[in-house]
């Protein structure tokens, strides 16, 4: 299964290896589609590929880290 999401986060989280951990901890393939990080905040449009349960657990984990997660299904069209 593939799902596109948008992560929005504060600049303090920009140095955390969140995307790496998604791949390692939740057995997901991650593809960055777009990204922008400034001094105040950042966002990443990300494609997640893996088992639906793993994707759901990963999104819950990311939310727990303080990252806002929104659907970005329109990126699948690019």
N, C-alpha and C positions, 0 to 999 in steps of 0.2 A: 504494500500500500504506500502511496505517496500523499503527503500533505504539505501545502505551503503555508507558512506562518510568518508573521511579522513580530520580531522581538523589539521592544522599546525599553531602554534602560538608562539609568543615571551614569554619569561619567565614571563614578567609582567602580562600577562593575565592568568597565571596558577592558580591564587587564585580567579579569578572571577567565580561565580557559573553559567557558561554558559550552561552546560548540564542540570542542575536543571531548569534554566529559559526556556530552550527549551520545557521541559515537561509541565511546568506550563503555560507559555504564549501562546504556540502554540498547546497544547493538544496532544503532541507526547509521545510515549513510546520510551525511549532511552535505548539502550543496548551497553555497551562498549565491543568491541571485542578484542582490543589490545590498549596499550598506552605506551608512554615513555616520560618522562619529565626530562630535564637536566637544568643546570643553564642558558644555552643560549636559548634553545627553547624546544618545546614539540610537540607531535602529539598524536592524538586519532583516532583510527578507530572505528566508531560508526554506529550502525544500528538505523535508524529512522523509526518508524511505525506510520502511521496516514493518514489523508486525504492528497491527493497530494497538494492541495492549501496550507495547513498548513505547509507541508514540504518545499515548495518553499518559503513561507514567512519566515520561520525559517532560511533557508540558507541565504536569503538576509539580515536578521537581524544579523546573525553571521559574514557575510562578512563586514557589517557596523561596527562591533566591532574590525575589524582588523585581523580576522582569515581567513586564506586561506582554501578554501574548494575544495577538489578534489573527484571525484568518486572513490569508492572502491568496486565495484560490485563483485570482486573476493572473497570477504569475505563471500558472501552468500553461497559459496560452502563449507565452513568449518563446 
